Amino acid sequence: MVATKILRYLTEHPEASDTADGILEWWLLKQSILDEKKVVEKALKWLVEEKLIIKVEAADSRKHYRLNVERIEVSRKLIRAARKDDADS
């Protein structure tokens, strides 16, 4: 709910104030990115655990992810199943 996101931002930044456009562009976008980051990290963790993708740490210590081509058919099967579920919904 958008109202909850606005309140969460304001409770974390009690001195903040902005226009509706500023709230949309800065507060809500930032919060959405932070929320999505958690979802992405959880998905990446699962994909690595299932050996569907491979995690590689680069020289700069950042983690890079790529497809595990040895399990590409498993990945394709999961994609087909997800599409079928979406179509059935």
trRosetta pair geometry for C-beta under 8 A, 3 or more apart (Angstrom, degrees):
i j d omega theta_ij theta_ji phi_ij phi_ji
1 4 4.4 80 75 6 97 108
1 5 7.1 -171 93 -9 51 84
2 5 5.5 -55 -151 35 37 113
2 6 6.4 37 152 -20 69 102
2 28 6.9 -8 -143 -116 90 133
3 6 5.8 -53 -151 35 33 111
3 7 6.4 30 152 -15 65 107
4 7 5.7 -56 -146 41 32 110
4 8 6.1 37 153 -24 66 104
5 8 5.6 -49 -144 33 31 113
5 9 6.5 33 155 -19 62 103
5 27 7.5 134 141 137 96 99
5 28 5.7 70 129 -117 137 82
5 31 5.0 147 -162 109 108 159
5 32 7.8 13 -143 -56 149 75
6 9 5.8 -55 -153 35 31 111
6 10 6.3 25 153 -14 65 110
6 23 6.4 14 -116 -170 105 129
6 27 6.7 62 -117 128 63 142
6 28 7.3 -25 -73 -72 73 96
7 10 5.6 -58 -143 42 32 109
7 11 6.1 30 159 -18 68 106
8 11 6.0 -56 -145 37 28 107
8 12 6.4 20 156 -11 63 110
8 31 6.7 109 86 -128 123 140
9 12 5.9 -67 -152 43 28 106
9 13 6.0 -25 165 31 69 109
9 16 6.8 -72 143 71 96 159
9 23 7.9 154 76 -148 157 87
9 27 4.4 43 -147 -162 169 114
9 28 7.7 -83 -38 -66 147 50
9 30 7.8 100 -111 73 120 113
9 31 6.0 -92 -67 -57 106 130
10 13 6.4 -76 -128 67 27 73
10 14 6.5 65 169 -107 67 43
10 16 6.1 -132 -114 60 62 111
11 14 6.8 16 -140 -74 28 82
13 16 3.9 49 122 -27 114 123
16 27 7.5 116 157 -89 149 122
18 22 3.4 -124 177 99 118 128
18 23 5.0 157 88 -55 117 71
18 26 6.6 -138 -133 51 168 126
18 27 6.8 -179 42 -24 147 118
19 22 4.5 97 48 7 75 103
19 23 6.9 -135 93 -6 39 85
20 23 5.7 -52 -146 34 30 112
20 24 6.4 30 154 -18 63 106
21 24 5.8 -57 -151 37 30 111
21 25 6.0 17 159 -10 67 113
22 25 5.9 -60 -136 45 28 103
22 26 5.4 -14 179 17 69 117
22 27 7.4 62 132 -7 70 97
23 26 7.0 -65 -118 54 15 82
23 27 4.8 -29 -155 33 58 126
23 28 6.3 57 148 -16 70 100
24 27 7.5 13 -27 50 10 84
24 28 5.4 -29 -138 36 37 127
24 29 7.1 58 151 -30 50 95
25 28 7.8 64 17 47 13 88
25 29 5.8 -18 -177 -3 31 133
26 29 6.4 -41 -107 42 8 105
26 30 6.1 7 169 -17 51 116
27 30 6.1 -66 -152 37 19 108
27 31 6.3 12 157 -13 61 111
28 31 5.6 -55 -143 40 33 110
28 32 6.0 35 157 -22 67 106
29 32 5.7 -54 -145 36 29 112
29 33 6.4 30 155 -20 63 105
30 33 5.8 -56 -151 34 29 111
30 34 6.5 27 153 -16 64 106
31 34 5.7 -55 -148 38 33 111
31 35 6.2 33 154 -18 67 106
32 35 5.7 -54 -146 38 31 111
32 36 6.1 28 156 -16 66 109
33 36 5.8 -57 -143 41 28 109
33 37 6.2 40 153 -31 63 102
34 37 5.6 -45 -148 23 30 117
34 38 7.2 32 153 -18 59 98
35 38 6.1 -55 -164 29 34 110
35 39 6.8 29 145 -14 65 107
36 39 5.3 -55 -150 38 41 114
36 40 6.0 42 152 -21 73 105
37 40 5.7 -54 -145 37 30 111
37 41 6.2 31 156 -20 65 106
38 41 5.8 -53 -145 36 29 111
38 42 6.4 29 155 -18 63 107
39 42 5.9 -57 -151 36 29 111
39 43 6.4 27 152 -18 64 108
40 43 5.7 -56 -147 38 31 111
40 44 6.2 31 155 -19 66 106
41 44 5.8 -52 -144 37 30 111
41 45 6.4 35 154 -23 63 105
42 45 5.7 -52 -150 32 30 114
42 46 6.6 28 153 -16 63 105
43 46 5.8 -57 -151 37 32 110
43 47 6.2 30 153 -18 67 108
44 47 5.6 -56 -144 39 32 111
44 48 6.2 32 157 -18 66 106
44 53 7.2 -71 -147 72 70 142
44 55 7.5 89 168 -84 107 114
44 65 6.0 -108 -141 -80 113 157
45 48 6.0 -58 -150 37 27 109
45 49 6.3 27 153 -19 63 109
46 49 5.6 -56 -146 37 31 112
46 50 6.2 20 158 -10 66 110
47 50 5.9 -61 -144 45 28 105
47 52 4.7 -86 -161 65 79 108
47 53 4.4 27 141 19 117 110
47 65 7.5 63 95 -165 131 135
48 51 7.4 29 179 -79 34 34
48 52 7.8 -88 -64 47 20 69
48 53 5.9 -56 -76 76 60 86
48 54 7.4 95 -123 -123 81 20
48 55 5.0 1 -113 -22 132 115
48 65 7.5 -98 -70 -123 101 110
50 74 7.9 -157 154 135 110 137
51 54 7.9 23 -155 -77 60 71
51 68 5.7 -54 163 46 69 175
51 71 5.8 123 118 -24 90 157
52 67 7.6 -48 156 -145 66 64
52 68 5.8 -166 175 34 18 113
52 71 5.5 -113 -112 105 52 132
52 74 6.4 -122 -104 99 96 113
52 75 5.2 126 -158 -81 108 97
52 78 7.5 -21 -119 14 150 152
53 65 5.0 25 157 -177 132 102
53 66 6.4 161 -161 81 87 26
53 67 5.9 -59 -111 -105 75 32
53 68 5.8 -160 -109 -14 15 89
54 65 7.0 156 76 -152 44 56
54 66 5.5 -22 57 64 93 80
54 67 7.6 12 13 100 88 16
54 68 5.0 117 -37 -76 93 87
55 63 5.4 -14 -167 -170 103 114
55 64 7.4 145 -157 75 52 42
55 65 5.6 -24 -99 -97 65 77
56 63 7.1 142 72 -158 38 61
56 64 4.9 -27 66 65 92 94
56 65 7.6 171 20 -84 75 28
56 66 7.0 5 3 11 117 107
57 61 6.3 -14 -174 -144 106 38
57 62 7.4 159 -152 82 62 28
57 63 5.6 -38 -96 -98 66 67
57 64 7.7 160 -100 18 17 76
58 61 7.0 -50 72 19 71 14
58 62 5.1 -5 41 61 116 79
58 63 7.5 -169 3 -94 83 16
58 64 5.6 72 -42 -16 106 114
67 72 6.6 47 165 -95 123 89
67 75 6.9 -35 -146 -45 106 171
68 71 4.7 25 101 31 110 104
68 72 7.6 -155 96 -53 57 63
68 75 8.0 155 59 -41 80 126
69 72 5.2 -3 -153 -42 50 115
71 74 4.5 -33 179 33 90 121
71 75 6.2 99 121 -24 82 93
72 75 5.4 -54 -152 37 38 115
72 76 6.3 40 151 -21 69 104
73 76 5.5 -49 -145 36 35 113
73 77 6.4 40 153 -23 64 103
74 77 5.7 -52 -150 34 31 114
74 78 6.6 32 151 -18 63 104
75 78 5.8 -56 -152 35 32 111
75 79 6.4 32 151 -20 65 105
76 79 5.6 -53 -148 35 33 113
76 80 6.4 34 153 -19 66 104
77 80 5.8 -52 -149 35 31 111
77 81 6.4 31 153 -19 64 107
78 81 5.7 -55 -147 37 31 112
78 82 6.3 32 154 -20 65 106
79 82 5.8 -55 -148 36 30 111
79 83 6.4 32 153 -19 64 105
80 83 5.7 -54 -149 35 31 112
80 84 6.4 32 153 -20 65 105
81 84 5.7 -53 -149 35 32 113
81 85 6.4 34 151 -20 64 104
82 85 5.6 -51 -148 35 33 113
82 86 6.4 35 152 -20 64 105
83 86 5.6 -54 -149 36 32 112
83 87 6.3 31 153 -19 66 106
84 87 5.7 -55 -147 37 31 111
84 88 6.3 28 154 -17 65 109
85 88 5.8 -59 -146 39 29 110
85 89 6.5 37 153 -33 63 103
86 89 5.8 -50 -152 20 31 115
